Amino acid sequence: MAKRFVDTALWGKPWFRKLPPIDKAAWFYILSHCDAVGVWDADFELAEFSIGGTGAPEWDSLIKKSNGNIEVLPNGKWWLRDFCDFQYGLLSSSCKPHNYYLNLLGKHGLTIRDQRVCKGYAKGIHTLKEKEKEKELEKEKERDWVGVRGEGVAGPVDKVIGEWEKGVRRNDPTRSDARIWIERRLGLAKQGRPCVPQNTEEELCGAIRRYGSEAKSRQTEFRYAIRNFFGSKNYCEVYLSPDWTPPSVGPLPDQKPAKECPFVFEEVLKNGDQATRIHS
């Protein structure tokens, strides 16, 4: 079922306001039953049966009273001249969705002048693929700052990610998001906001090894994702110094200490068969 836009200001226009009610119903009947370019096969008998009522529309006078909006074609069909302009805007042969309407207008023998076609439609919508291509090009421009893609960029980044998977966490779900942060730190991509310091490949791999050894020595789970480790949160800065040594006690950096228990079972004093709990 076709759906049509309706001009809500139509009721206030003088030419429509002066029409008798039966002619107004006839106008909306034509609007509902015309084809996709506003051409109606003038079947007056069916129209009068569908509209109903005691009288019949004055078809000849309706053309004169329509303010030039109705044109009778040589084959007897009626054409709503402003239909395409109102429903679709300016038609363009360079816009693929518009080609259907242009072909249909051609079948009715309507000329380009009648169509009011704009040949230079600058932003015609083609397909969703073209939008996706534009997004990919934008991403490529950002990532291809050094001028050469391939091993020049992927090699060092893959080595850093490989070090993370070997010493910290395999199949980290954030490793794809972390690539741009690692590239920025290695100076292989443009800096964004926030900016991150630049480091060498060895410095980043060393930070990963120090972080992994600390977490293992504490016998705690690895709590950072690689995206956050190298990203804007900058957790890796703690581990970048080659003189860094893991502290012997305390939580990992930026890790909240465990909540203290209200009771400390430091000692159990046995008095016969009874035990005493010492409060903190």
C-alpha positions in Angstrom: 0.0 0.0 0.0 1.4 3.3 -1.1 2.0 6.1 1.5 1.9 9.7 0.6 2.9 13.0 2.2 0.0 15.4 2.7 0.4 19.2 2.9 -1.2 20.2 6.2 -1.3 23.8 5.0 -3.6 22.8 2.1 -6.7 23.6 4.0 -5.7 27.2 4.4 -5.0 27.8 0.7 -7.7 30.0 -0.9 -8.2 27.7 -4.0 -8.8 24.6 -1.8 -10.8 26.4 0.9 -13.4 27.6 -1.7 -14.0 24.1 -3.1 -17.3 22.4 -2.2 -16.9 19.4 0.2 -17.6 16.9 -2.6 -14.7 18.4 -4.7 -12.4 18.3 -1.7 -13.1 14.6 -1.3 -12.5 14.1 -5.0 -9.0 15.8 -4.7 -8.0 13.5 -1.9 -9.3 10.5 -3.9 -7.1 11.4 -6.8 -4.1 12.0 -4.5 -4.7 8.5 -2.9 -5.2 6.6 -6.2 -2.6 8.2 -8.5 0.7 6.3 -9.3 4.1 7.1 -8.0 4.5 10.2 -10.1 1.1 11.7 -9.6 -0.7 10.3 -12.7 -4.3 9.1 -12.3 -6.2 6.9 -14.7 -9.4 9.0 -14.7 -12.1 6.5 -13.8 -14.9 8.9 -12.8 -17.5 6.1 -12.2 -15.3 4.3 -9.7 -14.3 7.5 -8.0 -18.0 8.6 -7.5 -18.9 5.2 -6.2 -15.9 5.3 -3.7 -16.6 8.9 -2.6 -20.3 8.3 -2.1 -22.7 11.0 -1.0 -25.8 12.4 -2.7 -24.0 14.4 -5.4 -21.1 13.9 -7.8 -17.9 16.0 -8.1 -17.8 18.6 -10.8 -14.9 17.1 -12.7 -14.5 19.7 -15.4 -14.7 22.6 -12.9 -12.3 20.8 -10.5 -9.5 21.2 -13.1 -10.2 24.9 -13.4 -10.4 25.4 -9.6 -7.2 23.5 -8.8 -4.9 26.5 -9.2 -3.1 24.8 -12.1 -2.3 21.7 -10.1 -4.1 19.3 -12.4 -3.2 18.7 -16.1 -5.1 16.5 -18.4 -2.6 14.4 -20.6 -3.2 13.6 -24.2 -4.3 10.0 -23.3 -7.0 11.3 -20.9 -5.1 10.6 -17.7 -4.9 13.3 -15.0 -1.5 14.5 -13.7 -0.9 16.3 -10.4 1.8 18.6 -11.5 3.3 19.3 -8.1 3.2 15.7 -6.9 6.8 14.7 -7.5 8.2 18.1 -6.3 6.3 17.7 -3.0 6.8 14.0 -2.4 10.5 13.6 -3.5 12.0 17.1 -4.1 14.1 17.7 -7.1 14.7 14.5 -9.1 18.1 13.6 -10.3 19.3 11.0 -12.8 22.5 10.5 -10.7 20.4 9.4 -7.7 19.6 5.7 -8.1 16.3 5.7 -6.1 15.0 8.5 -8.4 15.6 6.5 -11.6 12.3 4.6 -11.0 10.3 7.8 -11.0 12.2 9.2 -14.0 11.4 6.1 -16.0 7.8 6.2 -15.0 7.5 9.8 -16.1 9.1 8.9 -19.4 6.4 6.2 -19.9 3.7 8.8 -19.5 5.4 11.0 -22.1 6.3 13.8 -19.7 9.4 15.8 -20.7 12.3 16.9 -18.5 10.9 20.4 -18.4 7.6 19.0 -17.0 9.5 16.9 -14.5 11.5 19.8 -13.2 14.5 17.5 -12.9 17.8 18.7 -11.4 20.7 17.0 -13.3 23.3 18.2 -10.9 22.1 16.7 -7.6 25.2 16.9 -5.5 24.4 14.7 -2.6 22.3 11.9 -4.3 21.9 8.8 -2.1 23.2 5.8 -4.0 23.6 2.8 -1.7 24.6 2.1 1.9 27.8 0.6 0.6 29.0 4.1 -0.5 28.4 5.5 3.0 30.4 2.6 4.5 33.2 3.3 2.0 33.3 7.0 3.1 33.6 5.9 6.8 36.4 3.5 5.9 38.3 6.2 4.0 38.1 8.5 7.0 39.5 5.7 9.2 42.2 5.1 6.7 43.3 8.7 6.6 43.6 8.7 10.4 45.6 5.5 10.6 47.7 6.0 7.5 49.5 9.1 8.8 53.0 7.8 8.1 52.2 7.2 4.4 52.8 3.5 4.2 50.4 0.8 5.5 51.2 -2.8 6.0 54.3 -4.1 7.8 55.6 -0.6 8.6 52.7 -0.1 11.0 51.3 -3.6 11.6 54.7 -5.2 12.5 55.5 -3.2 15.7 51.9 -3.1 16.8 51.5 -6.8 16.4 54.6 -7.4 18.4 53.3 -5.3 21.3 50.0 -7.1 21.2 51.7 -10.5 20.9 53.8 -9.6 24.1 50.5 -8.9 25.9 48.9 -12.2 24.8 52.0 -14.1 25.8 52.6 -12.6 29.2 49.2 -11.2 30.3 46.1 -12.3 28.6 45.4 -14.3 25.5 42.5 -13.3 23.2 42.0 -10.0 24.9 38.6 -8.7 23.5 39.9 -5.1 23.5 43.0 -5.7 21.4 41.4 -4.3 18.2 40.5 -1.1 20.0 44.0 -0.9 21.4 45.8 -0.8 18.0 45.2 2.9 17.5 46.5 3.8 21.0 49.6 1.7 20.4 50.2 3.3 17.0 49.9 6.7 18.6 52.4 5.8 21.3 54.8 4.5 18.6 54.4 7.6 16.5 52.7 5.7 13.7 49.4 7.6 13.8 48.1 11.1 14.4 47.6 12.0 18.0 44.0 12.4 19.0 42.4 13.7 22.2 43.6 13.0 24.8 47.2 12.9 23.6 49.4 10.0 24.8 53.2 10.1 25.2 55.4 8.5 22.5 57.4 5.4 23.4 59.5 2.8 21.6 58.4 -0.7 20.9 60.8 -2.1 23.5 59.6 0.3 26.1 56.0 -0.8 25.6 56.9 -4.5 25.6 59.0 -3.9 28.8 56.0 -2.3 30.5 53.9 -5.3 29.7 56.5 -7.7 31.1 56.8 -5.7 34.3 53.0 -5.6 34.8 52.7 -9.3 34.1 55.5 -10.2 36.6 54.0 -8.0 39.3 50.5 -9.5 38.9 51.9 -13.0 39.0 54.0 -12.3 42.1 50.9 -11.0 43.9 48.9 -14.1 42.7 46.1 -11.8 41.6 44.1 -11.7 38.4 45.1 -9.4 35.6 42.8 -6.5 36.0 43.6 -4.2 33.1 42.5 -4.6 29.5 45.1 -3.8 26.9 43.0 -0.9 25.6 42.9 0.8 29.0 46.6 -0.1 29.7 47.8 1.9 26.7 44.8 4.2 26.2 43.6 7.4 27.8 43.7 6.0 31.3 47.5 5.7 30.9 47.9 2.7 33.3 51.1 1.7 31.5 53.0 4.8 32.7 53.7 3.1 36.1 55.5 0.3 34.4 57.5 2.1 31.7 60.6 2.9 33.8 63.4 0.3 33.4 64.3 0.7 37.1 60.9 -0.2 38.3 60.7 -2.9 40.9 57.4 -4.4 42.1 56.5 -3.4 45.7 56.3 -6.3 48.2 52.9 -5.4 49.6 49.8 -3.5 48.7 47.3 -3.6 45.9 48.1 -3.0 42.2 48.2 0.6 41.1 44.6 2.1 40.9 43.3 -1.0 42.6 41.1 -0.5 45.7 42.2 -2.4 48.8 39.9 -5.1 50.0 37.3 -4.1 52.6 38.4 -4.8 56.1 36.7 -7.4 58.1 35.0 -6.1 61.4 36.6 -9.0 63.2 40.3 -10.0 63.2 40.9 -13.6 64.2 44.5 -13.0 65.2 44.4 -15.4 68.1 42.2 -18.0 69.5 42.5 -18.5 73.3 41.3 -21.8 74.5 39.9 -22.0 78.0 38.9 -25.6 78.3 36.3 -26.2 75.7 35.6 -22.5 75.0 37.1 -20.2 72.4 37.4 -16.4 72.7 37.0 -14.1 69.6 39.2 -11.0 69.7 37.6 -7.8 68.3 39.6 -5.3 66.3 
